[in-house]
Amino acid sequence: MKSSEIETARLSLRKIEVTDAPFFYELLNSEGWLHYIGDRNIKTIADAEQQIIEKYIPSYTTNGYGSYLVIEKASKLPVGTCGMYKRENLDHPDIGFAFLSPFMGKGYGFEASNAILKNAVDTLNLTKVLAFTVPHNVASIKLLKKLGLKKTGDYFFEGDPEPLLLFEKALQV
């Protein structure tokens, strides 16, 4: 296991690479992503490669963390993403996750997110984590609450007219 990997009972999480672009193309154009997260204008695998190069890979160096590809150990298939994101206008990182629909409802979101939060404490020494979701994403709200995050209000990202629910959790260091 590489130091950049996180293992759980059923999942392996690793840093995202440019070679993951075909999976990212599929995930970012999935019905769930488009409905709950929004269109990122990824129309080709080349667009997905560019997104990985510009948005995902730099975070590992700049912030010391980022998003991880979630791989189901049994099938060795990528099933989603889960990780920590640092927004320029926020003091604390937020946790985010997305899974392809065939892999939802299997507990992978909780398993991966719980491992990411444990890593945030054990390795990154983070003291607080945020999370955002649209009000109609019932599954994400349920998962965030199961992870111990509490709804603290609404949040508006600049240029986005839709309010998001803001969740927070103090981490035990």
Summary of the structure (lengths in Angstrom):
residues: 173
radius of gyration: 15.1
end to end distance: 24.5
largest distance: 42.6
contacts: 503
relative contact order: 0.15
helix: 36%
strand: 27%
